[in-house]
Amino acid sequence: MIILYIFLFLCISYVVGLTVWAYFLIAMKLKWANDRNKIKSKFLRFNAYLLLSTGAPIYIFLNVFVATILFLNFPREWQFTKRCRRYIKGESGWFSFTKRWRKEIASYICRVLLDPFDEGAHC
């Protein structure tokens, strides 16, 4: 029965992570369009903010629950990106090996999933 719960948690975590990543991609494209004054319609702007506001609770769930289990550490901040930045700087962990593997996971997430879709670097 425990294996079933672990499997369900992994499936739910994957779906939540994928959903948050999709919202991130949408947010970066909307930011790009907004920075270039391409969003002229109030209707479009309203729907964009409505869509992003529905993603906020999912984002918080990812940071508070999924990332807590992934990093084996409670969050100090509400944003997952800020949490990854802290791990990349090596500011979390009592032992050097916990700092190292948290840094490696956070660096991978930022480098592979986030940075290519944000101008400059996201993390």
C-alpha positions in Angstrom: 0.0 0.0 0.0 2.9 2.4 0.8 4.3 1.9 -2.7 0.9 2.9 -4.2 1.0 6.1 -2.1 4.5 6.9 -3.2 3.6 6.3 -6.9 0.5 8.5 -6.5 2.6 11.2 -4.9 5.1 11.0 -7.7 2.4 11.2 -10.4 0.7 14.2 -8.7 4.1 15.9 -8.2 4.9 15.5 -11.9 1.5 16.9 -13.0 1.8 19.8 -10.6 5.4 20.5 -11.8 4.4 20.3 -15.4 1.4 22.6 -14.8 3.5 25.2 -13.0 6.1 25.0 -15.8 3.4 25.6 -18.4 2.1 28.6 -16.4 5.7 29.8 -16.3 6.0 29.6 -20.1 2.7 31.5 -20.5 3.9 34.2 -18.0 7.2 34.7 -19.8 5.5 35.1 -23.1 3.0 37.5 -21.6 5.8 39.4 -20.0 7.6 39.5 -23.4 4.5 40.8 -25.1 3.8 43.4 -22.4 7.3 44.7 -22.4 7.0 45.4 -26.2 3.5 47.0 -25.8 1.9 44.3 -27.9 -1.0 43.8 -25.5 -3.5 46.5 -26.5 -6.8 44.9 -25.6 -8.1 45.3 -22.0 -10.0 42.0 -22.6 -6.8 40.2 -23.4 -5.0 41.8 -20.4 -7.9 40.8 -18.1 -7.9 37.2 -19.3 -4.1 37.0 -19.0 -4.1 38.1 -15.4 -7.1 35.8 -14.7 -5.1 32.9 -16.1 -2.0 33.8 -14.1 -4.0 34.2 -10.9 -5.3 30.7 -11.2 -1.7 29.4 -11.4 -0.7 31.1 -8.2 -2.2 28.5 -5.8 -0.6 25.7 -7.9 2.7 27.5 -7.7 2.5 27.8 -3.9 1.5 24.1 -3.6 4.6 23.2 -5.7 6.9 25.2 -3.5 5.4 24.3 -0.1 4.7 20.6 -0.6 6.4 19.1 -3.7 9.7 21.1 -3.4 9.8 20.5 0.4 9.9 16.7 -0.3 12.3 17.2 -3.3 14.8 19.2 -1.3 14.0 17.7 2.2 13.8 21.3 3.5 11.0 23.6 4.5 10.7 26.8 2.4 11.6 30.2 3.8 10.1 32.0 0.9 6.8 31.8 -1.1 8.5 31.8 -4.5 10.1 28.6 -5.9 12.6 30.7 -7.9 13.9 32.5 -4.8 14.2 29.2 -3.0 16.3 27.8 -5.9 18.5 30.9 -5.8 19.2 30.4 -2.1 20.1 26.8 -2.8 22.4 27.7 -5.7 24.2 30.2 -3.4 24.7 27.4 -1.0 22.9 29.1 1.9 20.9 26.1 3.1 22.0 23.0 4.8 23.9 22.1 7.9 26.3 19.8 6.1 28.2 20.3 2.9 26.7 17.3 1.2 23.1 18.6 1.7 24.2 22.0 0.3 25.8 20.3 -2.6 22.9 18.1 -3.8 20.3 20.9 -3.2 22.5 23.2 -5.3 22.8 20.6 -8.0 19.0 20.0 -8.2 18.2 23.7 -8.1 20.9 24.5 -10.7 19.5 21.8 -13.0 15.9 23.1 -12.7 17.0 26.6 -13.4 19.4 25.9 -16.2 17.3 23.4 -18.1 13.6 24.3 -17.3 13.6 28.1 -16.5 16.6 30.0 -17.9 16.0 29.2 -21.6 12.6 30.8 -21.5 13.4 34.0 -19.7 15.5 36.8 -21.2 18.9 36.6 -19.5 18.7 34.1 -16.7 15.7 33.4 -14.5 17.6 32.1 -11.4 
